[in-house]
């Protein structure tokens, strides 16, 4: 009993699919029952719901509308990403990867990213662009005057900007729409600043390089986070074959996975487990729907990144298009809570571990874990429920890790004693 499908803003960037049920009048039309809307509403309040619809009705009322709206929403961005890839390959061939070719490639990445922001956020895109504009002069100043403080300075300014916009400047509904893009941009800027500190990035990027990376069309809306070195290496030396077989295969596989996940989240889960189900089954259904909406966004981010020409790994002259943002089976069938946390969003896990956890590690493991999850909470937006969940995950992960380390130490001690007791000349 599904109607059209809406796509709500999602915290990891992009949109979260949510089912919209038919109105009372549509229920009555579908089932031919002679009762008024008031009676139907009272039946809902009393826990009386309609039976499961047929597969053909599910197809007409949910699956087809969901696919139609999803494709209408994302195809303009996919076209922009493909234009970016074609432009980069053309510029590389025309200029040999030097001079004006690089400037044009970075410029197109920036311009197409701005167009993508406008398509999804309209005038609210200004809050995303302002952050990128604000940080670059600060990055230049601190890099030239106080090199070792670039990462900390940029991090403080970014966090203050995010909190100020969320709490004081931007309306809650508008911020909820753009916070995914803001999070991706914040992660890029902070990682670039720390890479300048550590020497991973050897020189300060020029203005066009910085703009092209910060607002890269393939990652500016849905993500994922990519490091500046990956962007610079692959964008400035793209694979010359536009339609490589493995590139097409990766696109098709990720797109099919994304479509499957959005259908499970929006249609299948609610069709299998009706509102008349047991309370814990309803909780399981809602959690399942949320997880698959997350997988949808992650797979969609792989599509946009691959279409734009990034996400490849070069090894011994070969190119593998195997960039992955999430591991579904490791989350659905985990062996530990840590496995769920690390595989939920692989690029973000790497970012948090590299630029937050390792930076805070001198304060101790427990403090570093709490700071890491606190940073994740701020990036996702000020929300008490979300923050409490993330901080709880940090605490439970630490307890689980600490307990496993103690168990390993106990086992190793027992193993050492057992072996020693059987060695010649020992008396234990």
Buried (B, 14 or more C-beta within 10 A) or exposed (E): BBBEBBBEBBBBBBBBBBBEBBEBEEBBEBEEEEEEEEEBEEBBEEEEBBEBBEEEBBEEBBBEBBBEBBEEBBEEBBEBBBBBBBBBBBBBEEBEBEEEBBBBBBBBBBBBBBBBBEBBBEEBBBBBBEBBEBBBEBBBEBBEEEEEBBBBBBBEBBBEBBEEBBEEEBEEEBBBBBBBBBBBBBBBBBBBBBBBBEEBBEEBBEEBBBBBBBBBBBBBBBBBBBBBBBBBBBBBEBBEEBEBEBBEEBBEBBBEBBBBBBBBBBBBBBBEBBBEBEEEEBEBBEEBBBBBBBBBBBBBBBBBBBBBBBBBEEEEEEBEBEBBBBBBEBBEEBEEBBBBBBBBBBBBBBBBEBBBBEBBBEEEBEEBBBBBBBBBBBBBBBBEEBBEBBBEBBBEBBEBBEEEEEEEEEEEEEEEEEEEEEEEEEEE
